[in-house]
Amino acid sequence: MDIHTLSRLNRFRAIVVTLIKYGFGDIIARLDLPEKLGPFYPRKQPKEGTGTYTRIRLALQELGPTFIKLGQLLSLRTDLIPSEMTEELSKLQDEVPAEQFSEISKQIERALGRQLSEVFSEFEEKPMAAASLAQVHGAVLRDSGELVAIKVQRPGIRQMIRNDLRIMESLAQRAHERVESLQLYNLPRVVEEIKRLLTQELDFRREGRNIRLARSNFAGDTALYLPRVHSDISTTRMLVLERIQGTKLRDALTSWPLEVRRDLARKWLRATLKQILEDGFFHADPHPGNFFILSKGKYSLLDWGMVGRLTPETRIKLVDLLGGVVLKDSQLVLDLLLEFTEYRSDIDMDGLHRELMDILDDYHSVPLKEINMGRLLTALTEMLRNHQMQLTMDLSVMIKAIVTSEGSARMLDPDLNVISEAAPYIRRLARQKYSPQMILRTVRSSFRNLWRMQQSLPVQINHIMDKLQRDELTIGFEHKRLEGLRRTLNQVANRLTLALVTASMIIGSSMIITTGVKPLLFGYPALGLVGYLLSGLFGCWLIVDILRKRKF
């Protein structure tokens, strides 16, 4: 859907007005949006002392669910945006007023295909929690008498998000083409990633599958307990889980003894490291609000709507990366970072290497138990951002998960030894790298690729030679991101043409006026007066158009 079609939507207008309200009128003006949005873009000044990052958070908060999720997902991209901005976006609150129970009950009954009373003997009308995408109600199953928590999507939320994403895609593409300072962030690709993640998060069956997979991975773990999923009555819009009742992390800081908190901190961190380094399947947002303490030795991690995945090869490279940091092997660390990122061909490799050596120097003489992994990863991602190098989404989410888990675990135990907790997983992955199975797998893959290449290469070479002999070999060029330039050139040409026509009409009308040719109007030649009137209208329209779009 193009920008002119979207401009007719009231939601599009509301988004533009909200951005202007929080002081982003200059950016909106540079997007050259259609005139239907209003004759002028007001330059409203933000409140005194309100920083840019705070205004971004407030604007996203006011724009609603889709944009709140945009901010929350952007807060994971420490390789793209400054740490101050990620901290501000992390404050985005996803709690909104609850829907009327009458609407929620209709939504549940549509999902079940039955009346509430046929499935639940009790149902709490007041929600336990209400977020932008869904709200959670407590209930009791009629058949078994089990306490359950029902996560149900808000009515109409899918269509709202679908519309917002279309608008977001158009604005991101236009901003990428027209605002040079924003091109660093590659907004169209960021929006595409957010669209993929939001689509997954809106599928509650997928979240149920994530929980079942995590339960399988932690089947032998006696500390982490994940709720059972009632798949038989869960749908894409409703998830029914075993109800978990426990103590939130912040409450445990004051109510639990230090020894218990230290034990829980180690177990939590081990669980995070196991998910990332051993399973390659991890909770993407393990913040304290999702952490519940069930008893002195057990805990639970909720909200598995968004998860990350890492391939076995990536996990082994992560172990090599950590080893390079410990050994201060800057070249190894640099090579691995280059494999993990996308970067420009003109990147300053020497400057990047020197900055990396400075970071490693900070950890060279530090005892392993004192290394703050979160601070180290934050420093590395800030270095990548300074050199305009972007990580893949899963790697960026993985870094944020480690930083969040370590920070929360240190709330329970400030003296936590992260490297010591990670050592068993690192040793296992290091052994796996040189295991006979991994070597055999690598050899098989290499031979398979060589076999495919030797089959296809002669055919491809023969095809190219045939085209050369027949003088049919052509090279194609593709121009990218020139749509904005083409549109601007068209506008310039149209304005110049209108200005020339207006000037010609003024000159021609002046010549007619001096001849005194009839018919006359007010004693002057009517044709000359009409020419003056039309040229005046064209000139005024041109001036108003320039002022409206602030092209002066």
N, C-alpha and C positions, 0 to 999 in steps of 0.2 A: 504494500500500500504506500503510495507516494505521499510526500509532505503536504501537497495541496488537498488531497482527500482527507488526510488526518486533521487538517486545520479546521474542517467543518465539525469536528467532534467537540462537544463541550468539555470533555476530559482533557483534550489537548490544550484548550484555552486555559483551563484551571491549572495545569502543570506549568505553563509559561508564566501565568500571573504569580504563582507561588514562588517560582525561581526569581522573578523580579522583586517580589516582596522581600526576599532575604538578601538582596544586594547583588544579584547576578544579572542585572539588566544589560551590562556591557557585553557579556557573552551572548545573551539572547539576541541583541542587536546585530552582532557579528554573524549570527546564523542565517540572516537574511530570510526570515520566515515570511509566509504569505501575508498580504495586506488584510485578509479577513480577520486576523487576530486583533486588529485595532489600528487606528491611524498613527499613534505614537506609542513608543515604549517608555514608560516612566523610569526615571533614574532614582529610585527610592534608596535613600541612604540607610545602611544598617544601624542598629543601635550602637551608641558609643561604647567601646570596650569589648564588643562582640567580635571574636576572631573569625577568620575565614572558615576554619575547620568546624567551629561551633555552628556557624550559619549553615554549612553543608548538612550537618547532622539535624538541625532543626527543620530545614527544608524537606529532607527525606522523611523525617518523622511526620510532618504534616501531610505529605503526599500519600501516605498510606502503605498497605501491606507490601506491594511489589517493590516500592522504593526503600522500605525498611529492610527487606531482604537483600536488596542491592547493596545497601550500606553494610549490612552484617557480613555479606560475602566479600565485599571489598576490604573489610577489616582483616580478612585472612591473607590478603595479598601484600605482605610486608615487602615483597620485592618490587612492587609497583608504586606504593604510596608511602610517604614519610611516616615514621613511627608515631609522631604526634597526632597525625590524622587517623591512624589505625586505632589508637587509644580512644580518640573522640568517637569514632564510629562504633567502637565496642560498647559504648554507653547507650546505643539505640535500644529503646525498650519495645518489646514486641507484645506488651500487654495492652489490650484495648477493652472497651466495654463489651460485656457478653451479649450474644444474640438473645432475642426473646425465646423462651423455652418452647413456645408453640411452633416456631419456625424450625428449631433444632429437632424437635420430636418428629416433625414431618420428614426432615432430612434422614433421620435414622430409620423411620418406618419405610421410606422409599428404598433405602439400602437393604433393609432386611426382607422387604416384601411381606412383612407381617406387622401386626400391632405390637407396641412395646410390651404390653402386658402378657403377650404370648411367650416372650423370650426372657423378660426380667420380672422378678417378683417385687423388686424395689428399684426405684430410679430417682436419683437426686436431681431435682430441677436446678438447683444452684450449682454452677460449674466449680470444679476444683481449681481450674486455671482457664484463662481466656487469652489466646494470642491472636495475631492478625489472620492466620490461615485456618485455625481450628480452635476448638475449646474441648476441655476434658470434663466428663461427668462420671460420678461414681454410681455403681449399680450392683445388683445381686442377681446372678443367673438363676432362673426358675428351676432348671433341671438339677443342678448340683449344689445350689446355695453358695457358690463361690463369689467372693468380692472381686469385682473387676473395675477397671478404668476404661472408659470409652472415649476415644479421641475421634471427634467428628468434624468434618470440614464445614466451614461457614457456607450458607447458601449463596450461590452466585459468585463465589471467590474465584473459581476457575475462569469464568468469562472476564471478570475484572482484571485478573493477571494477564490473560491473553491480550486484552486491549492495551494494557499498560506496556506490555513487552513490545507490541508493534510500534507504539509511540516512542518507547525508549530506543528501539533499533534505529528509527528514523532520525531522532535527535543525535544519537551517538555517531551515526554516519556523517551527518551534516557538521557536527562539531569537529570530527576528525579531519574533514576536508577543509574547514574554514578557520579553525583556531589552532595555530601552529603550536602553541604551548601545550595543547592537549594531545598532540599526536604521539607523544612519548608513551601514553597509557594505552594506545590502541583500543579505544573505547568500543568499536564494533565487535572486536573479538571478546572483550570482557563481557559485553552484553550477551553474546552468543553462549559463553560459558555459564553465565547466570541463568539464561533461559533453559539450558540443559539441566542444571542443578535444581531449579525450581520445578521443572516438569517431573523430575524424579521425586522430589519432596512431596508433590501433590498426589503421588501414587502411594496410598497407605499400605497396599499389599506389598509394595517394595520395601517399605519400612519394616513390615512384619517379617519378610524374608531376611532382612539384615539382622534382626534380633535373633532369629533362629540360627543363622550362620554364626553369629557371635557366641550364642549358647553352645553350639557344637565345638567351636574353637576353645572354649573355656570349660569343657565338660569335666575335666579333672581338677579344676580350680575350686577350692573350698571357700575362697574369700569373696570372689565376685559372683553375685547372683543376679541373673537377668530374668525379667518376667516372662511367663509363658504366653504364647500368642494363641488366641482362639481363632484359628484360620477358618473354621467352618462358618463363622458368622461375621468375619471381617470382609470388607470390600475395599475398592479403590478410594472410597470417600469416608470409610469408617474403620477404625482399628480397635479391636477389643483385646485388652491385655489383663493379665493377673495384676491385681492392685498391690502396689508396693507402698508400705508405710514405714517411714524411717525418719532420721534426723538429718536436716540439711547441714552442709559443711560449716557454714558460719555459726550455726548454733552449737556445733560440736567443739568449736575452738574454745568455748568457755565451759562446756558441760562435761567434757571427757578428760581423763587424766593424760599427762604428757606421754606416758609409755604407750597408751592405746593409740594416741594420735601419731606417734612415730611409726608404730606398726602399720597403721592404715596408710600413711604416706608412702612407705616402702611398697606396700601391696598395690597401691594405685599406680605408682610410677612403673612398677614391674609390668602391670597389666597394659599400660600404654606402650611400653617398649616391646612387649610380646606382640601386640597387635601390629606395630609398625615393622619391626625387624624380623619377626618369625612368621606371622600370618599374612602380612601384606594387605590386611583388611582392617581398617581402624575407624573409630568414632572420630568424626571431623570437628566436633565442637565439645570437648570434655571440660566445659567450664564448671565452676562450683555449683551453679544452679541445677546441673544435671547429676550431681553426686549426692547420693543418699546413704547414710550409715544405718545399717539394719540392726547390728549388734556390735559387741566389742571387737569381733574379728571379721565381720562380713559387711559388705557394702554393695550398692547397685548403681549402675550407670544408665540413665534414661535418655530418651529422644534420639533414636538412631535414624532419623530421617535423612541425614546427610552423612555419608561415609566416604573414605578415600581408599584407593587401591594402589599398591606398588608391585611391580613385577619382581620375580626372584633376582634378575640381573640388577635392577635398581637397588634392591636391598643390600646386595653384596657390595655395590659401589658406595653405598652409604657407610658401610663398615670400613671400606678402604679410605673414605674421606675422613672419618673419625680417627683412623690410624695415622693418616697424614698430618692431622692437627696435633696429635699427641707427639709425633716424631718431628714436628716442625718441618715437614717435607713440603715446602711451598709449591714446588713444581707439580707434585702429585695432586695436591689440593686444587691447584689452578686447572689442571687437565680435567679433573672430575667435574669441577664447576662449569667448565666449557661444555662438557657433555650434557649437563643437566639444564642448560639455558639456551635461549635464542638470543643472538646478538648481531650487531651490525658488522659489516666487513671492515669498517674503518676504526674499530675499537682500539684504544690505546693499550696494547698488551703490556708494555713496560710499566705504565702507570698503574694498571690493574695489579700486576705482580708485586710492585712495591707496596701498594696499599694492603695487599693480602699478607705480605711479610710483616707489616706493622701490626696487623691483627694477631698473627701467630706469635709475635714477640710478647704480646700481653699474657699469653698462656704458656710460654716456654718454661719459665721457672716456677710456675704455680703447681703445687701438689695436686695430683689427680682428684683427690677427694674435694678440693676447693674449686674445681672448674665448674662454672655455671654454664651449663649447656645452652640454656635459653638465651643468655646474654651473648654467647659466642655465635649462635645461629642468627640472632638479631643483627649482630655486627656484620656477618657475612651477607645477609640479605640487604642491608643498607648499602654495602659496598656494591652489590649487583645493581641496585637501583641507581646509584650515582653514575654507573657506567652504562645505564640503559640496557641492562641484560634481564630478561624475563624468564622465570621458572615456569614449568608446566603447572597447571592448576593443582594436580594431586600433590606435587612436591611442596608447593606453597602451603597447601592445607596441612600437609604433614608437619612442616616446620611450626606452623601456628599451633597444631595439636600438642607438639612436644613442649613448646614454650608455655602454653596454657597449663598443661599437666604438671610441668615442673614447678611453675609458679604456685599452683594450688597445693601441690604436695609440700612445698616449702612453707606454706601457711600452717600446715600441720606440724612440720618438723623443719625448722630453719637450718639445721645441721645435716640435712640429707646429702648423702654421697651419691651423686647421680652416676658417675663413671663406674663405681663399684656395683650398682644395681644393673647397669647395662652390660657389664663384663660377661656374664654367662651367655647372653644372646649374641654378643660379638664373637665370642669364641666358637659358638656353634655355627654361625654363618661363615666364619673364616675356615672352619673345617669343611663345611659344605662346598665352599668354592673350589677346593682341591680334592673333593671326593671323587671316586671312580665314576659314580653316576653322572656328576656334573661334567667331568672331562669327556665322558662318552657322549653326553648330550651335545656338548660343544662341537666335538668332532663330527658327529652325525649332521649337525646343522651346517657345518662348513662344507662337507661333502655334498649335501643336498643342494646348497647354493651353487657350488661349482658345477654340479651335474646339470642344473637348470641353465647356467650360463653357457656351458659348452654346447648345449642343444640350441639355444636361441641366438647366440652370437654370430655364428656363420650365416644364418638366415638373414639377420639384421644387416650384416656387412654386405651381403649379396644384394639385398634390397636397395641399400644406399648406392652401391656401385651402378646398378641398373638405372637409377634415377639420374646419376651423374652422366652416364653415357647418353641418355635421352634428353639431357639438359632440362630435367624436370625438378631438380632439387631446389626447394625454396626454403627460405628462413622467415618465420613469422615473428612479428613484434607485437606486444600487447601493452597498450598504455593504461596504467592504473591510476585511479584517484584523480583523473583530469576532468571529471564531470563538473566540479565546482569552478574550475578555470574556464571551461567552455561556457557555462552559464553566465559567468561574470563578463566574458568577452562579448557575448550576445547582448547583455544589458548595456555595456558601454557603447556598442555599435548602434543599438536602438536609440540611446539618448543623443548620441552625436547626430544621427539622422534626423531626429525630431528637432534638435537645435538648429540644424542647417535649414530644414524646411521652414521653421519659424522665422529665422533671419531672412530667408528669401521672400517670405510673405510680407515681412515688414518693409523690405526694400521695394518690392513690387507695388505694394499698397501706396507707398510714398510717391512713387512715380505716377500712379494713377491719379492720386490726389492733385498733383500739379497740373495735369492735363485738363481738368474740368470736364471730363467726358460725362454725358448723361447716361442714365437718370441720376438726379441729385437727391440727397437726403440731408436735411439741415444745411443746405447750401453747398454740400460737398458731394463728390462722386460716391454713389452708394457702394459700388464694387470695392473702392478703396477703404471705406469704413468697415465693410464686412471683413476684408482682409486684416485690418487692424484688430478687429474684435477676435477673430479666430487665432491670430498670432499671439494676442494677449492671453487668451485661454490656454493655449498650448504652453506658453512660457510659465504661467502660474502653476499649471499642473506639474511641469517639470521641476519647478522649485519646491513645491510641496512634496513631491516624491523623493527628492534628495534629502529634504529635512526629515521626512518620516523615517527613512532608512538610515539616517545619520551618516550618509556618505559625503561628508564634507570635511 
